[in-house]
Amino acid sequence: MKNKLQQFKQDILRQLGEVVDISLLQELEKKYLGRKGELTLLLKDIGNLPAEEKKAVGKLANGIRAEIQAKLAAVKQRLGVSQADKFFDATLPGEKIKAGHLHPLTQVQRELEKIFTSMGFMVLDGPELESDYYNFEALNIPAHHPARDLQDTFYIDHKNQRGEYDLVMRTHTSSVQVRAMERYGAPLRCAVLGKIYRQEATDQRHEHTFYQIEGLMVDKDVSAANLMAVLQTMFVRLFGPGVKIRLRPGYFSFVEPGVEVEMSCLLCQGKGCPVCKQTGWVEMLGAGLVHPNVLRFGGIDPKIYSGFAFGTGIERLAMMKYGIDDIRLFHSGDLHFLQQF
């Protein structure tokens, strides 16, 4: 053991004497004196020696380690590693830390908020864990209504006194419509942005968790012309003056009449692709004039006031804006995708 220690000392001191740069010095320090270094492991073996040898070998080992550490400190000083006694300019710039950036959905959401606040709309929020009443009943969708079959809902394991499931993960931001009318009355202009949940299979165009924007305006003499003016402003501000939209009849239980608004597909320039189902047009949102029953649920007299409402997925808007052909990319956590924005 003594001979082995002496040989180690000679090898290490020789190599330290030949060091010409800091990186090599660090490698040698790790190789011999690191937690799993060769000298460190050798010193641990001293504990396995017989008692009569342990004391003498241990004294020799401590002396060798101290000599090597002294040599190591001398080499560090020679290479300029130790700067404790030298001037340090604290005003010098440090290492640049790469800053993060906003998620593309957040960017679109903030742009939408600016668009609607510029038109006099309030920006509201609502609970994601919603009651069956606000999510369905108050939107003219009672329990027996066939429209419930159109939305695959995440029901929460909680029942009311009648034994009915009465809590859901909201299926649309439309659930805030009646909440807003109850709180603010009429006239009213609001935009609701937030996360919603649907129990459905995912593909290029569908996700089980995504974001929506809901627009609601209630006042005297509100007509479809007001709806078209607001929608046209939103689309032009988001996609530019060349964007084309068209309306076709659609059914939504909380509006009457209802329309579906389509936009020319910006991904394929109207030629047809999987996102637009090869039609050249993408269904962007559902809209219409607020159903009188919904106004009544909100405590507003439909004989005096009328209104319009619309809703769409923020992911869908972002896909058209940034040329993204798969909705699943937004929530994939893929930095290669997110760093493009």
N, C-alpha and C positions, 0 to 999 in steps of 0.2 A: 504494500500500500504506500509506504514512504517513497519508494522508487517511482511509483506511478504518479504521485503528487509532484515530485521534483520534475519529472518529465513534462507534466502538464504546465508547470510554472515556466519552464524554459520555452515551450512552444508558444504559450500565450504572450510572454514578454517579447519574444522574437517577432511575432506577428504584429503586436502593438507598435513596435519600433519601426515597422515598415508601412504603417498606415499613413496615407496621404490625403484622404478626404473623409468627411463626416459620415457618409453613407456606409463606408467600409467599417468605420469605427463602431457604428450602431449594430452592424451585422455581427461583429466579433463579440460585442458586449452581450447581445442576445444569445449567441451560440454557446458562450462559456458561462456567463453569469445570470442568464435569464432564469425564469421560474423552472423551465425544463432544460436549462443549459447543462453542458457536459460536466463542468466543474461542480455545479450545484448538485447534480445527481451523485457525483462521486463523494461529495462531502456527506450526503445522506447515508451512504453505505458505512460510514465510520461507526454508526450506531450498532451495526451488526458484528463488530469486532469483539474479541474477548476483552474482558475488563482490563487485563494487564497491558494490552496494546492500545486501548482506546484513548487513554490519557495522553500518551506520547504522540500518537498520530494526530489527535485532535489539536494539540498545541502547534504542531507543525502545519496543519491545515489552516488554522486561523492566521498564522504568520504569512503563509503563502497568499491567502485571500487578501489580507491587508496590503501586501506588496503589489498584487495585481491591481487592486483598487486605486492605490497611489499612482501607479503607472498610467492607469486609465484616466485619472484626473489630470495628470500632466499632459497627456496627449490631447485631451479635450481643450486644455488651455492653449496648447500650441496651435490647434486648429481654429481657435476662436469660438468654441462652443459656449464657454462660460462668459457671459457679458454682464455679470452682476456689478462689476466695478466700473463699467463703461457708461457713457452717456446714451440715453435712450430717448429718441424724439417721439413723444406721444402724439404729435400732430401729423405724423406720416399716415397716409391712407392704409386702412387694413385690407383684409381679403374681401373681395366682393361677394356678397351673399345673394344668390339668385332669388328674386322675389317671385311669389306666386301670382296668379291672375284669376279673374272671375270665370266661373263655369259658364259655358255658352248659354245654358238655360237662364242663369242669373242675369246675363247680359240682355237677353231678350225680355226677361221679366221687367228689368229696370227701364228698358226702352218703352215697353207698354205702359208702365206707370207714368212716364213722362208724357206720352201721347194723351192718355185719358185725363190726367190732371190739367193739361193744357186746355181741355174741352170742358172743364168744370166738374169732372167726376171725382168723387171721393174714392180712395183706395181702402178697401175693407178686407178683413180676414174673418175666418170662422173656424169652429172646431172640426178637427179631422175625425174624431169619434163623435158621430152625430146621432140624434134620435131619429127613429123611424118617422116621426111626425114631420120634422123639418125636411128630411131627405126625400120623403115620398108623399105623405098625406097632405101637407100644406101646399104641395106643388100639383095638386089635382090628380094624384096617383094613389087612390085608396088600395086596400089590401087585395081586392078582387080585380083590380085594373090590369088588363093584359100588358100594359107598358112595363110592368115589373118584370115580365119575362125577357125584356130587351136588355136588362142590366143584371149581370152576374155579380151578386153582392156578397161581401164578407160580413156575415152576421156575427155579432158578439154573443157569447154564451151568457146571456142575461135576459131574464123574462120579467114582464110586468105582472100586475095583479091578475090579469086575464090569462096569464100563461103564454103570452105572445112574446116573441123576440122583439125587443124595442130599441136596440142599439146596433148601429152599423158603422163600418168604416165608410165614410161618405163616398158616394159614387159620382158626385159632380159638385162643383162649387155653386150650383143653383140652389143648394140648401140654404145659402145665406140670403136669398131673395126675401123670404118672408121675415127673417130675423131683421133685415135692414128696414123693411117697411114698418114693422112693429116699433122699432127704435126711433126712426127718423120721420116717419110719416111721408106726406107728399107736399110739395114736389121733391123729387129724389133723383140723384144721379150717382151711381156708384159702380166701381169695378172691383171684382173680387178675384184675387190670384192665390192659388194654393195647390196643395197636393191632394190627389184623389186615388181611389183604389177600386179595381175591378178584378173579379175572379175569372180570368180568361187566359187562354194560351197565348204565348208571345210569338211574334214573327216580325218581319220588317216594318209592319205598320201598327202593331199592337203591343202594349205593355200592360202588366198588371198594376203597376204603380207609376203615375205620371202627374203632370201639372196641368191645370186649366186656368183660363181667365173667363170670368162671367161679367157681362155688362148688363146694367139695368137702368132704365130711365122711366120715371113715372111723373106725369104732369098733365095739365089740361090740354086736350087736342093733340096728343102725341099720335103720329101716324107712321106708316111704313116709310114715308119720305124721310123722316127723322132717323129711322133705323139705317136707311141706305146712306145718308150723309155721314153718319158716324162710322159705319163700316168702310166706306170709301176712304175716309180720312185715315183710318187705322192701316188699311192695306197699302195706301200710297206712302205713308210715313215709314212703314216697315220695309216695303219691297221696291219702292220707286214709282215714278209716274207712269211707267209702261205696263203696270200690272193689269191683268184682265180678270174680271169676276163675273159670274152669272148666278142667277137664282132659279131654283126649281121648287115646286111644291114639296113639302116635307111634313111629317107628323111628329109633334112633340106635345105631350099632354099638358104642359104648363103654358103653351102659347096657342093662340087661335086668331088668325091663320098662322100656320108655320111654314118656314122655308128652309131649304138647305143652300148654303152659299158655297160655290165652287170657284177655284182659282186655276188659271192655266198653270200647268206643271212647269216649274222653273228648272227641275232636274233634267228633264228631257226636252224642254222647249216645245212641249205639245206633241212630240212624236210618239210617246207611249213608253212606259217603263213599269216595273213591278210596283212602284210606289203609287202610281196613278192608275193601276190596273189596266195599262195599255190604252187608256182612253184619252190621255192628254190633259185631263182635268183632275184636280184633287179636291175632294170634299173637305172644306176647311172648317166649317162651323154650322151649327144649327141656330135658328133665330125665329123671331116672330113677334106678334103683339101679345102682351101679357094676357093670359086667360082671366076673364072676370072672376072666376072662383079663386084664383091665386091672389088677386087684389083683395077679395073679401077676407081671405085668411090673414092677410097683412093688415086688416083693419082699415082698408081704403075703399071708398064708395066707387064702384066701376061706372056709375051713372055720371059721375063728375070727372073722374080721372081715367086716363088710359096710359099705356106704357108699352115699351118694347124690351126684349131681353135676348141675349145671344150668349153662346158659350163655345169655346174651342180649346184644344190642347196646345199648350205652349210648345211642347216638343214638335208638334206638327208645323207650327210657325217657324221654329228654329231650323227644321229640316229644309224648308223651302228657302229660308234666308241664307243658309250656309251651304246648301247643296249636299246635304247628308241623306243617304239612301237607306239607312237602317236605324230605327228608333231605339234599338237596344244598345247602341253605342253610348248614349247619353249617361246611362247608369252602369256602364261596364267597369269603370275605374281604370280604363286603359289610358295611360299617360301619353302614349303615342298619338292617340286621338285628341285628348284634351289640350295638349300643348300646341295644337294648330290654331287655337283661338285666343 
